[in-house]
Amino acid sequence: MRVALVAESYLPHMNGVTHSVLQMVRHLEGRGHEVLVVAPQSGPDAHSAGRPVSSGRRDRTVLMPSVPMPSYPDVRVAYPTTARLARVLRDFHPDVVHLASPFALGWKGQNAADALRLPTVAVYQTDVVAYAERYGVPGAAPLAAAHVARLHKRATLTLVPSSSAEHQLAGLGIDRLRRWGRGVDAERFRPERRDEAWRAAIAPGELLVGYMGRLAAEKQVEDLRVLCDIPGVRLVIVGDGPERARLERELPRAVFTGFLGGEALAVALASFDVFVHPGESETFCQTVQEALASGVPVVATGRGGPVDLVRSSVDGWLYRPGDLDDLRARVLDLTGDDAKRRSFGAAARESVASRTWESLGEQLVDYYREAQRLRPRDDASRERGRPRPEAVEPPSPRPWRRYVALGDSLTEGLCDTSRMEAGEYRGWADRLATLLAQNRREFRYANLAVRSRRVRDLVDEQAPAALAMRPDLVSIFMGANDLVGHGADPVALAREVEGVVREIRATGADVLLVTPFLPQRAAARIFLRRFSAYALELRRVAAETDSYLLDGAVLPALGDLGMWADDKVHLRSRGHRYLAYRAAEALGVPDAETLGGLDDALHADEDDPQGAWLRRHALPWVWRRMRGRTAGDGLVAKHDDYVVIPGGRAPRRSKLA
């Protein structure tokens, strides 16, 4: 899978958004997915594209021009045009766009994804509405809420980290909310990191009550002043930010360590006796989870993300929001009872045992796939003025045993000569049949497609022949030859296809509908509106007839010229491989994505010599047109009856029993 990750924040500014982005990049790349990160550049000296970053990543990173926030210069706000971001995405050909804590750059990312009909997964990580209220900008909170609602309503899926975030966004009218938390590095953050020498250097002989995080107004660190005069307790503040100078004045007895990272941070957390977090606008609160992993009991406000992380009276306490006397009492309860503190600490470590980035990464990939299923349905619903569906269940493979492919030259396999004898072609449908035959004792496959055929040939010849063969699966990939003709009516053509689909479905057979697509060439743009209108109608047909849909029109990779043969109108072997595995995914074939990647890595296509296109393809086509002929005249289907594919081995011809 190819994932474009548009992040509102990135290196070198380390925060919760950056941390989760790095974890997901590491997970995705470790499983063979390709990742593009688009983020604000860190300053005027940063390159705008492909800049290597300190995380050691070697894949694509595109940094967009940005400006610092006036009150918080470490945070950068990117300002690219939608057109520029769309070009970046188009060049990468993502299967899904991941919007990390979207607001400014994320809005542009959503616009660009919509322009390219790409599915988006928006991850809600920052409560910008609460931030606007906290910073006291007049009228900012309602504007921020409206913007958040508008953005997330357009996203294909929105992932929320906690029940409070889910309730908040549901209150804004946002649908398609899915729960996705944060993983924790339980190897890095663990009780064994506790360091008595570090403790003695901070405050010898005293218990340490610590906070770790950004020192900014929304974190409400000043509330910790009620802990400064507890006998035998030292307040330790780990972190930095725009509020540090003010906090040092208001909390004179506290120890401020400044920013700590890596091993030093893990040591500090494990060396606390109690961890405190007073911020009420946390959508998740990763530092609470890291403290729990370090075996440290937590006292946090009973609002926002901590509500789902801290089990009151088990591994910590949740105090009443805004009640600082309750905060002090909860800390006193733990600092005054060594046995309770140890018991809570052991329970804290146990609570995060299953919250690994590994499991969260796999869950995220599942959400990506769900977004891919939803996006074509969304487009069809939106353009017809209908509400979008809440969910589309993933396809499950059925025990198909008779598959018939209908279509024109693309389904015939023209130009796919991979491992074929001279003059013979393979094609995506042949490849799909081999995939469907896996784990079947016997699988029958026919391909009635012939080059140059049109929708009328589908209705009059191919469909009746297919029905006579009693298939249980039929693929229909037809219409491109009609759409490039003079005066083509996409809606009327789709209605003819709809009649065929309904006739096949009436027999109980399943149908896989494939929407035609175009290469990314200037000459093809004149047909774009027709192809888009036709694809829209086929999406409707698929939804109304409960058919499977391979929406080639929303797969940008299929437009890549590297997928197309030198005649510029047919797919080369690489394109047929890609289409076959996308079709397998649409039909629910297990591990189709992985199999496709392995298959593609084992093949390489050879290009025709430069300049051969005019001589080999363009001039013969013009000559045929002048004589009123087509390339398919006199040709018959390559598999006009079933061939048997036993367990995926080479096909042999056999009559249907």
C-alpha positions in Angstrom: 0.0 0.0 0.0 1.1 3.6 -0.7 0.4 6.0 2.1 0.7 9.8 1.8 1.0 11.1 5.4 0.2 14.8 5.6 1.3 15.9 9.1 0.5 19.3 10.7 3.7 18.9 12.7 7.0 17.1 12.1 10.7 17.0 12.9 12.6 18.7 14.4 9.6 19.9 16.5 8.9 16.8 18.7 5.4 16.6 20.2 2.6 14.0 20.3 1.7 14.4 16.6 5.3 14.1 15.5 5.9 11.1 17.7 2.9 9.1 16.5 3.8 10.0 12.8 7.3 8.6 13.3 5.9 5.5 14.9 3.5 4.9 12.0 6.1 5.5 9.4 8.3 3.0 11.1 5.5 0.4 11.3 4.3 0.9 7.7 7.8 0.8 6.2 8.7 -2.3 8.2 5.8 -4.1 6.5 6.8 -3.1 3.0 4.4 -0.2 2.5 5.6 2.9 0.8 5.2 6.2 2.7 5.4 9.8 1.7 5.5 12.4 4.5 4.3 16.0 3.7 4.9 18.4 6.5 5.8 22.0 7.3 9.4 22.9 6.8 11.3 23.8 10.0 12.6 27.1 8.9 13.6 29.3 5.9 16.8 27.3 5.4 15.0 23.9 4.9 14.7 22.5 1.4 11.1 22.2 0.1 11.2 18.7 -1.2 12.9 15.4 -0.4 14.8 16.9 2.6 16.4 14.1 4.7 15.3 14.3 8.3 17.0 13.3 11.6 14.8 10.2 12.0 17.0 8.4 9.5 14.2 7.9 7.0 15.3 7.4 3.5 11.9 7.5 1.7 10.1 10.5 0.4 9.7 13.6 2.5 8.2 16.8 1.1 8.5 19.9 3.3 6.2 22.8 2.6 6.9 26.5 3.2 5.7 27.6 6.6 5.6 30.4 9.1 5.9 30.3 12.9 2.9 30.8 15.1 3.2 34.2 16.7 2.8 33.0 20.3 4.6 29.7 19.8 7.4 29.9 17.2 8.4 26.3 17.5 5.1 25.4 15.9 5.0 26.0 12.1 2.0 26.5 9.9 2.4 25.5 6.3 0.7 27.4 3.5 1.0 25.5 0.2 -1.6 25.9 -2.5 -4.0 23.0 -3.1 -2.7 22.7 -6.6 0.9 22.2 -5.4 -0.2 19.6 -2.9 -2.3 17.8 -5.5 0.8 17.6 -7.7 2.8 16.1 -4.9 0.1 13.5 -4.3 -0.4 12.8 -8.0 3.3 12.1 -8.4 3.3 9.7 -5.5 0.1 7.8 -6.5 -1.1 7.0 -2.9 -3.8 4.5 -2.1 -4.8 6.5 0.9 -4.1 9.9 2.4 -3.4 10.0 6.2 -4.1 13.4 7.7 -2.3 13.7 11.1 -4.0 16.2 13.4 -5.3 18.2 10.4 -6.1 21.9 10.5 -4.2 24.1 8.1 -2.0 21.8 6.0 -4.5 19.1 6.6 -7.3 21.2 5.1 -5.2 21.6 1.9 -4.5 17.9 2.0 -8.2 17.1 2.1 -8.9 19.4 -0.8 -6.1 17.8 -2.8 -7.3 14.3 -2.0 -10.9 15.3 -3.1 -9.6 16.6 -6.4 -7.9 13.3 -7.0 -10.8 11.2 -5.5 -8.5 9.7 -2.9 -9.7 8.3 0.4 -8.6 10.1 3.5 -8.2 9.0 7.1 -8.1 12.1 9.5 -6.6 11.5 12.9 -7.9 13.8 15.6 -5.1 14.6 18.0 -5.3 18.2 18.9 -8.2 19.9 20.6 -7.8 23.2 18.7 -11.2 24.5 20.0 -10.0 24.2 23.6 -6.7 25.8 22.6 -8.5 28.7 21.1 -10.5 29.2 24.3 -7.4 28.9 26.4 -5.5 31.5 24.5 -8.4 33.9 24.7 -8.6 35.0 21.1 -12.0 36.7 20.7 -14.4 34.7 18.5 -11.7 32.1 17.7 -13.3 29.1 19.4 -16.5 29.1 17.3 -14.5 29.5 14.1 -12.1 26.7 15.1 -15.1 24.4 15.9 -16.7 25.2 12.5 -13.4 24.5 10.7 -12.9 21.2 12.5 -16.4 20.1 11.7 -16.1 21.0 8.1 -12.8 19.2 7.6 -13.7 16.0 9.4 -17.1 15.7 7.7 -15.3 15.7 4.4 -12.7 13.0 5.5 -13.5 9.5 4.6 -12.9 8.3 8.1 -12.0 10.2 11.3 -10.0 8.4 14.0 -10.4 9.5 17.6 -8.1 8.5 20.5 -10.6 8.6 23.4 -14.3 8.5 24.4 -14.2 12.2 25.2 -12.9 13.1 21.8 -15.5 10.9 20.2 -18.2 12.6 22.2 -16.8 16.0 21.3 -16.7 15.4 17.5 -20.1 13.6 17.5 -21.5 16.8 19.1 -20.2 18.7 16.1 -22.1 16.5 13.7 -19.1 14.5 12.5 -19.9 10.9 11.4 -17.7 7.9 10.6 -15.8 8.1 13.9 -13.6 5.2 14.7 -11.5 4.6 17.9 -7.8 4.5 17.5 -5.5 5.2 20.5 -1.8 5.4 20.8 0.8 2.7 21.3 3.5 2.9 24.0 7.1 1.8 23.8 7.0 -0.5 26.9 10.6 -1.5 26.4 11.8 2.1 26.6 9.4 3.1 29.3 9.6 0.5 32.1 10.1 0.5 35.9 13.7 -0.8 35.7 14.7 2.6 34.4 14.3 4.1 37.9 17.6 5.7 38.9 18.3 6.5 42.6 21.3 8.6 41.6 19.2 10.8 39.4 16.6 11.1 42.2 19.3 12.2 44.7 20.6 14.8 42.3 17.1 16.3 41.9 16.0 16.3 45.5 17.8 14.0 48.0 15.6 12.3 50.5 12.3 13.6 49.0 9.5 12.0 47.0 9.3 13.2 43.5 5.9 14.2 42.0 6.5 14.9 38.3 4.9 16.4 35.2 6.3 15.9 31.7 5.0 17.8 28.7 4.9 21.0 26.8 4.9 24.1 28.9 2.1 26.0 27.3 -1.1 27.6 28.5 -3.4 24.8 27.5 -1.5 22.3 29.8 -2.6 24.2 32.9 0.8 23.5 34.6 0.2 26.4 37.0 -2.5 24.3 38.7 0.4 22.3 40.2 1.2 25.2 42.6 -1.0 23.4 45.2 1.6 20.7 45.5 4.6 22.8 46.1 4.3 23.0 49.9 3.6 19.3 50.6 6.2 18.3 53.2 8.8 15.8 51.9 7.6 16.2 48.3 9.4 17.9 45.4 7.6 18.9 42.3 9.6 18.2 39.1 8.7 19.8 35.8 10.2 18.1 32.6 9.7 19.9 29.4 10.0 23.3 27.7 7.8 25.8 26.0 6.6 29.4 25.8 5.2 29.4 29.4 8.4 28.2 31.1 9.6 31.6 32.4 6.2 32.4 33.9 5.9 29.0 35.5 9.4 29.3 37.0 8.3 32.5 38.7 5.0 31.0 39.9 6.4 27.7 41.1 9.7 28.7 42.7 10.2 25.5 44.7 9.7 23.2 41.6 12.7 21.8 39.8 12.6 22.5 36.0 14.8 20.1 34.0 14.1 21.5 30.6 13.5 19.3 27.6 14.6 15.6 28.0 14.5 13.0 25.3 15.5 9.4 24.7 17.0 7.5 27.6 17.1 10.6 29.8 13.3 11.0 29.5 12.7 7.3 30.3 14.9 7.6 33.4 13.1 10.7 34.6 9.6 9.2 34.2 10.6 5.9 36.0 12.2 7.9 38.8 9.0 9.7 39.7 7.0 8.5 42.6 3.7 10.0 41.3 3.0 11.5 37.8 0.6 14.4 37.6 -1.2 15.9 34.6 -3.6 18.8 35.0 -4.5 19.6 31.4 -8.2 19.4 30.6 -7.9 19.6 26.8 -6.0 16.4 26.0 -7.5 14.3 23.3 -5.4 11.3 24.5 -2.4 12.2 26.7 0.5 10.1 25.6 2.7 11.1 28.6 0.1 9.6 31.0 0.5 6.3 29.1 4.3 6.5 29.2 4.2 7.1 33.0 1.9 4.0 33.4 4.4 1.9 31.4 7.1 3.2 33.7 5.2 1.7 36.7 4.3 5.1 38.1 0.8 5.8 39.5 -0.9 8.8 37.9 -3.1 11.6 39.2 -4.8 13.4 36.3 -7.9 15.5 35.6 -11.1 13.6 35.1 -11.6 15.1 31.6 -10.4 14.3 28.2 -8.0 11.5 27.2 -6.9 10.5 30.7 -10.4 9.3 31.5 -9.8 6.2 29.2 -6.2 5.6 30.5 -6.3 6.0 34.3 -8.3 3.4 36.3 -9.2 5.4 39.4 -8.3 3.5 42.6 -6.4 0.9 40.6 -3.4 2.6 39.0 -4.1 6.2 39.9 -6.7 8.8 40.6 -8.8 11.1 38.5 -9.6 14.3 40.3 -12.6 16.6 39.7 -11.7 19.0 36.8 -10.8 22.4 38.2 -10.9 21.2 41.8 -7.3 21.9 43.0 -8.1 20.8 46.5 -9.1 17.4 45.1 -5.9 17.3 43.1 -3.8 17.9 46.3 -5.8 15.4 48.2 -5.2 12.6 45.6 -1.5 13.3 45.5 -1.3 13.3 49.3 -3.1 9.9 49.3 -0.3 8.4 47.2 2.7 10.1 48.7 1.5 9.2 52.2 1.1 5.5 51.6 4.1 3.6 50.3 2.3 0.2 50.0 -0.6 1.8 47.9 1.9 3.6 45.7 3.7 0.3 44.9 0.4 -1.5 44.3 -0.8 1.2 42.0 2.5 1.2 40.2 2.4 -2.5 39.5 -1.2 -2.2 38.1 -0.1 0.8 36.0 2.6 -1.3 34.2 0.1 -4.2 33.7 -2.5 -1.8 32.1 -0.4 -1.0 29.1 0.8 -4.5 28.2 -1.5 -4.8 25.2 -1.1 -1.1 24.0 1.7 -1.7 21.5 2.5 0.3 18.4 2.5 -3.0 16.6 -1.1 -3.7 17.3 -2.1 0.0 16.7 -0.3 -0.1 13.3 -2.2 -3.1 12.1 -5.5 -1.5 13.2 -4.6 1.6 11.3 -3.9 -0.4 8.1 -7.4 -1.9 8.5 -8.8 1.6 8.7 -7.0 2.5 5.5 -8.6 -0.4 3.7 -12.0 0.6 5.1 -11.5 4.1 3.7 -10.6 2.6 0.3 -13.9 0.8 0.3 -15.9 3.8 1.4 -14.5 6.5 -1.0 -16.2 5.2 -4.2 -19.5 5.0 -2.4 -19.1 8.5 -1.0 -18.4 9.9 -4.5 -21.5 8.3 -5.9 -23.7 9.4 -3.0 -22.4 12.9 -2.9 -22.9 13.5 -6.7 -26.4 12.2 -6.5 -27.3 14.2 -3.4 -27.7 11.2 -1.1 -26.2 10.8 2.4 -23.0 8.8 2.5 -23.2 5.3 4.1 -21.9 4.9 7.6 -19.9 1.8 6.7 -19.3 -0.7 3.9 -18.5 -4.2 5.1 -15.3 -5.7 3.7 -15.8 -8.3 1.0 -15.4 -11.9 1.9 -14.2 -14.4 -0.7 -16.9 -16.8 -1.8 -16.4 -20.3 -3.2 -16.6 -19.3 -6.8 -15.9 -22.1 -9.3 -17.0 -20.7 -12.6 -15.6 -17.2 -13.6 -16.3 -15.5 -17.0 -14.6 -12.3 -18.0 -16.4 -9.9 -20.4 -14.9 -6.8 -22.1 -12.6 -5.5 -24.8 -8.8 -5.5 -25.4 -7.9 -4.6 -21.8 -9.7 -7.8 -20.5 -8.4 -9.8 -23.5 -4.9 -8.8 -22.2 -3.5 -7.0 -25.2 0.2 -6.0 -24.6 0.6 -8.3 -21.6 3.1 -10.7 -23.1 4.7 -11.7 -19.8 5.8 -15.4 -20.0 3.6 -15.9 -23.1 4.3 -17.4 -26.5 4.7 -15.0 -29.4 1.3 -13.6 -30.4 -0.4 -14.6 -27.2 -1.5 -12.4 -24.3 -2.1 -12.9 -20.6 -4.0 -10.0 -19.0 -5.4 -9.0 -15.7 -8.5 -11.4 -15.9 -6.2 -14.4 -16.5 -4.1 -13.4 -13.5 -7.2 -12.9 -11.4 -8.5 -16.3 -12.3 -5.2 -17.9 -11.1 -5.6 -16.0 -7.8 -9.2 -17.2 -7.4 -8.2 -20.8 -8.2 -6.0 -21.0 -5.1 -7.2 -23.6 -2.6 -9.9 -24.8 -5.0 -9.9 -28.4 -6.1 -11.0 -27.2 -9.6 -11.7 -23.8 -11.0 -13.2 -23.0 -14.4 -12.5 -19.8 -16.3 -13.6 -18.3 -19.6 -12.6 -15.0 -21.2 -15.0 -13.8 -23.9 -13.3 -10.4 -24.3 -12.2 -9.3 -27.8 -10.3 -6.1 -28.7 -12.3 -3.1 -30.1 -15.6 -4.4 -28.7 -18.3 -2.0 -27.4 -21.2 -2.0 -25.0 -23.5 -3.1 -27.8 -21.4 -6.2 -28.3 -21.6 -6.9 -24.5 -25.4 -6.8 -24.6 -25.9 -8.7 -27.9 -23.1 -11.3 -27.8 -20.9 -11.6 -24.7 -23.6 -11.5 -22.0 -25.9 -14.1 -23.6 -22.9 -16.4 -24.2 -21.8 -15.9 -20.6 -25.3 -16.7 -19.2 -25.4 -19.9 -21.2 -22.2 -21.0 -19.3 -23.9 -20.7 -15.9 -21.1 -18.8 -14.2 -21.1 -17.8 -10.5 -18.8 -14.8 -11.1 -18.7 -12.5 -14.1 -16.4 -9.5 -14.5 -17.5 -6.6 -16.8 -15.0 -4.1 -18.0 -16.5 -2.4 -21.0 -17.2 1.1 -22.3 -13.9 2.8 -23.1 -14.2 2.3 -26.8 -17.7 3.8 -26.8 -16.6 6.8 -24.6 -13.9 7.9 -27.0 -16.3 7.8 -29.9 -18.2 10.8 -31.4 -21.3 11.9 -29.4 -21.0 9.2 -26.7 -23.7 9.4 -24.0 -22.2 8.0 -20.7 -25.5 7.7 -18.9 -27.2 5.8 -21.8 -24.2 3.5 -22.0 -24.3 2.8 -18.3 -28.0 1.9 -18.5 -27.2 -0.7 -21.1 -24.5 -2.2 -18.8 -27.0 -2.0 -15.9 -29.4 -4.2 -17.8 -26.7 -6.8 -18.3 -25.7 -6.6 -14.6 -29.3 -7.1 -13.4 -29.8 -10.0 -15.8 -26.7 -11.8 -14.5 -27.5 -11.0 -10.8 -31.0 -12.5 -11.3 -29.3 -15.9 -11.9 -27.6 -15.7 -8.5 -24.2 -15.0 -10.0 -21.9 -12.3 -8.6 -20.7 -9.4 -10.8 -17.4 -7.5 -10.6 -17.9 -4.1 -12.3 -14.7 -2.3 -13.4 -14.8 1.4 -14.2 -12.7 2.5 -17.2 -9.8 4.8 -16.6 -7.4 7.0 -18.6 -3.7 7.5 -18.7 -2.2 10.8 -17.4 -1.7 12.3 -20.8 -2.8 15.7 -22.0 -4.6 14.1 -25.0 -6.8 12.0 -22.7 -8.2 15.0 -20.8 -10.7 15.7 -23.5 -12.5 12.5 -22.5 -12.2 13.0 -18.7 -15.8 14.3 -18.2 -17.3 11.4 -20.1 -15.3 8.8 -18.2 -16.2 10.5 -14.9 -19.9 10.5 -15.6 -19.8 6.9 -16.8 -17.9 5.8 -13.6 -20.4 7.6 -11.4 -23.2 5.6 -13.0 -21.4 2.3 -12.6 -20.8 3.1 -8.9 -24.6 3.5 -8.6 -25.2 0.3 -10.5 -22.8 -1.6 -8.2 -24.4 -0.2 -5.1 -28.0 -0.9 -6.3 -27.3 -4.4 -7.5 -25.0 -5.4 -4.6 -22.2 -6.0 -7.0 -18.5 -5.9 -6.4 -16.7 -2.8 -7.7 -13.2 -2.2 -8.9 -13.1 1.6 -9.2 -10.2 2.0 -11.6 -11.2 5.7 -12.0 -10.1 6.5 -8.4 -6.8 4.6 -8.5 -4.2 7.2 -9.5 -1.5 4.5 -10.0 -3.4 3.3 -13.1 -2.9 6.7 -14.7 0.9 6.4 -14.4 2.4 6.2 -17.8 4.6 3.4 -16.5 1.5 1.2 -16.3 0.7 1.7 -20.0 2.2 0.0 -23.1 4.0 1.9 -25.8 0.8 2.2 -27.9 -0.4 4.5 -25.1 -3.9 2.9 -25.0 -3.3 -0.5 -23.5 -1.8 -1.6 -20.2 1.6 -3.2 -20.2 2.3 -6.3 -18.0 2.9 -4.2 -14.9 -0.5 -2.5 -15.3 -2.2 -5.8 -15.8 -0.6 -7.2 -12.7 -1.6 -4.1 -10.7 -5.2 -4.3 -11.9 -5.4 -8.1 -11.2 -4.4 -7.6 -7.6 -6.7 -4.7 -7.0 -9.5 -6.8 -8.4 -8.5 -9.6 -6.1 -8.7 -7.1 -3.2 -12.1 -6.0 -4.3 -13.3 -9.6 -4.2 -11.8 -10.2 -0.7 -8.9 -12.5 -1.7 -6.7 -12.8 1.4 -3.2 -11.2 1.2 -3.8 -9.8 -2.3 -1.8 -6.7 -1.4 1.2 -8.7 -0.3 1.1 -11.1 -3.2 0.8 -8.2 -5.6 3.9 -6.6 -4.2 5.9 -9.8 -4.4 4.8 -10.5 -7.9 5.6 -7.0 -9.1 9.1 -7.2 -7.6 9.8 -10.4 -9.7 9.0 -8.8 -13.1 10.4 -6.0 -15.2 8.9 -4.7 -18.5 11.1 -3.8 -21.4 10.3 -0.7 -23.3 10.0 -0.5 -27.1 12.7 1.5 -28.8 12.1 5.2 -28.7 10.0 6.5 -31.5 8.5 3.1 -32.3 5.0 4.2 -31.1 4.2 6.2 -34.3 5.4 3.4 -36.6 3.9 0.4 -34.7 0.7 1.8 -33.3 -0.5 5.2 -34.4 -0.2 4.8 -38.2 -1.8 1.3 -38.3 -4.7 2.6 -36.1 -5.3 5.6 -38.5 -5.1 3.2 -41.5 -7.7 0.9 -40.0 -10.0 3.9 -39.2 -9.8 5.1 -42.8 -10.9 1.7 -44.1 -13.7 1.4 -41.5 -12.1 -1.5 -39.7 -11.1 -2.3 -36.1 -8.3 -4.3 -34.6 -10.7 -7.0 -33.5 -12.3 -7.7 -36.9 -12.2 -11.5 -37.5 -11.0 -12.3 -34.0 -12.8 -14.5 -31.5 -12.4 -14.8 -27.7 -9.2 -16.5 -26.5 -11.1 -18.7 -24.0 -14.6 -19.0 -25.6 -15.3 -21.9 -23.3 -14.2 -22.8 -19.8 -10.6 -23.7 -19.1 -9.8 -25.6 -15.9 -7.3 -24.0 -13.5 -6.6 -26.7 -10.9 -5.1 -25.1 -7.8 -3.6 -22.2 -9.8 -1.5 -24.4 -12.2 -1.4 -23.7 -16.0 -4.9 -23.8 -17.6 -6.1 -26.6 -19.7 -9.2 -26.6 -21.9 -12.2 -28.6 -20.7 -15.9 -28.6 -21.5 -18.3 -27.7 -18.7 -19.6 -30.8 -17.1 
